[in-house]
Amino acid sequence: MATVDLHPDERIDQLYSKEIQIIQSATVFSFSLDAVLLGAFAMVPQAAKTKTVDLCAGNGAVGLFASAQTRGSIVEVEIQPRLADMAQRSIQLNDLTARMSVLNQDLLTVTATIPKDSVDVVLCNPPYFKDQPTSQKNPNPHLAIARHEISANLDQILAVTSDLLKMNGKAYFVHRPERLDDLFTAMRAHRLAPKRLRFVHPKADREANMVLIEMIKDGRPNGVRVMPPVVVYQADGTYGEEVHQLLYGH
């Protein structure tokens, strides 16, 4: 591992199952389980010519977690300069600068930098909540942008996803089940067909609070598969076997 400078409010966390270290900050942004699950759900081709883009990248967690799957390039796109800087230093920390880079750019303009129809895989852990006048938002602007559709809404993010992807390219998103109707409507509008869904339940007897989605550009309709669910916690409050394995590698 390389050495990098940290800000006073930053720490280095390790995802032990992947030997990946990530710079985190409670005052700006910390990845959570949704990023770990998305990184594991995504199927990024191994080939060195593969091009992957991680939209709404935050501190780069999803792209870093997916990096072990491929020899190809991964571009992290993040609008907030502080988070983009954290992602860049995490890439250095993991000696991945040869394959990974960060664009500190508004994703709505990203096709000016990354050509349309040139990307094999798009990863995205987008803001989950609509930006409505009545929305209770975090007073911390870094956290508000990460959680609410302030800088880009779901329809815009899916439009950019479709623009970036080659025909039959795939995208992997994590979102909230209550937004599935919005997701499907926007996906259809932008030539994206759902292929796999996997629901995430906090416990076996609770409703799902996350959904992982694989979509394909210009894919045939009516090919949706619903995978077995992820159950995060066992009845006694300890992590379920799959989640424990993803976090700790044993």
N, C-alpha and C positions, 0 to 999 in steps of 0.2 A: 504493500500500500504506500502511495505517495503521502507526503505531508502537505497540509494546506493550512492557511490562516483561518481562524474562527473569530466571529464577532463575539462580544461579551455575552450575548443572550443565546448563543448557539451551542449545540452539543452534537456529538456523533453517535447515531444509533446504528446497530447492526441487525440485518436480517440474517440470522445464523444459517438458515437453510441454503442461502445463496452466497454466503460470504460477501455480501454487499454491505458497504457502509454508506450511510446517508446523513448529510448535515441537516439538522432539524432545529426549529426554534419555536418555542411556545408562543412567542409574541408575534410571529409572522405566519408560520405554517408548519404543521407536522403531518406526515402521511398517516393514514389509519388503515384498518384492515381492508377497506374496499380497494385500496391500491395493490395490496398483496394479492387479494383474490383475483383482481383483473389481470395482473401480471402472470398469474398461474393459468387463468382461463384462456388468455390469448395464445394463438398458435402462429408463431412467427417462423417463416421458413428459414432453414439453416443457411442457405446459399449466401456466399459473400456479396453477390450482386443485389441482394434484397434491400429495399429501402423502406424503412419504417418511420412514421412520424407520430409523435406523442403530443396531442393537442391539450391545452389547459394543463400543462405539465407540472405546474407548481414547483416543488423542489426536485423534480425529475424522477420521483420514486417509481412510477409505472415503467418508464423506459429502462431504468436501471434494473428493475426486477426481471424484465423480459430479455435483457441483454445476453444472458447466458444461453438463450435458445438459438441465437443466430450469430453468424460471422459477418452479417451485413451491417449497414449503417443505420443509426437511429438519430433522428433530429428531434430535440425537445423544443416545443414552441410555448413560450410563456410571456404574457404581457407585462407582468410586474417585474421591474428591474431587480429588486431585492431577491425575489424568488429565482429569477433566471441566474443571478450570480451564485446563489446557493446550489442550484443544479449544476452549474459549470464547475464549481469547486468539488462537488460530489463525484463528477465524472473524472476529474483529476485524481481524487482520492482513491478511486478504484482502478486507476491506470487504463481508462477506457477512451482517452482522447483521440486515439487513432480511428475509432469507429463511431463515437458519439459527439454530438455538438449541440449547442443551445442557440436558438433564435429568440432574442428578446424583442418580440414583435406581436402586434395585434393579430390574432389568428384570422380576422376578417380580411387582412391584406396579405396573407401568407403566400397566396398563389403568385404574387409578384416576385417572390424569392424562390419558391419551390414550384417547378413547372406543373401545370395541370396534367392529369392522367399519367403521372410518373411514379406513383407510390404503390407499394405492394400491400402494406398494412398501415392502418391508422389505429392508434390507441387513444382512448379518451376517458378520463374521470372528470366529467363536467360539473359545473355548479348544478345542484339538484333543485333549487327553489326558484320559482318565478320572481322577477323583480316587480312587485306590485306596491302601490302606494301604502297599502295596509301591512306590508311585510315587516315583521320584526327583524331588523338586521343587526348584525354584530357591529358595535361602535368602532371596532378595529377595521379599517378599510381593507387591509390584506385579507382578513378572514371573511369579510362581507363579500368581496369579489370571488373568493374561492367557493362560497356557498350559494350565492344568489346570482341570477343571470343579469349582472350589471353590465359587463363588458361585451357579452355575446349571449344570445338566447339559443335554445335547443335547435330551432329551425335553422338558424344561421350556422351553427356548428356542424349540423348534418349536411348543409349545402356545401360548406368548405370540405368536409370529409369526402363527399362525392366528387367534388372537383379534383381533389388530390389523387384519388384512387384510379389505378388502371382498371380497365374492364375486368371483372371477376376478382378485383382486389378485395380484401376483407377489412372490416373495421370491428373493433372490440370496445364496447362501452360498458360502464357500470352506472346504474341509475336507481331510481326509486320505483317500486311497482306501481304506485299511484299515478306515475307519469307515462305508463305504457301506452295509453291511447295517444298522447302527444307524440311519443316516440314513433309509433307505427305510422301515424299520419305524416309526420315529417320525413320519415324514411321513404315512404312511398312517393312523396313529392320529389324526392331527390335520388330516385333510381336505386335505392338500397333495399334489399330484401332480407328479412330476418331469417337466419339459418339455425341458430342454436340459442336457447334460453336456459339459464340456470338460476333458480331462485335461492336466496340466502336467508335463512331463518336464524334469529338469535338463539332460540331453543326449539326443540322438536315440536313443542305444543304451542308455539307462537306463530303469528302471521309473518310472512316474508317481509323484510324491511330493505332488501336490496335485490336487484336483478342484474345478472350478467348477460350481455347480448352479443352474439356474433352476427354480423350482417355482411352481405356480399353485393358488390356493385353490379347492376344489370343481371342479377341472379333470377332464376325462375321463381314464380310465386308458389305458395302452398308446399314449401319444403321445410316447414319449421319443426325442429326437434326440441323437446323439453327434457333436459338432462336431470338426473337425480339431484336433489337439493343439497346445498351445503348447510349443515347445522353447526353454528359457531360454538355454542356452549352446551355441555352435558348438563343433566339435571342438577348436579352438585356444584355447578358454576365453573368447572374447569373446562379448558378448551377441548372440543371434540378432536378425534384422532387426526382427521384431515387437516384441520386448521393448525393444530399443534405441529404437525409435520411441515406445513408451509412456513411457519414462523421459526421453528427450531431445528428442523431437518432430521428429527428422530422421533 
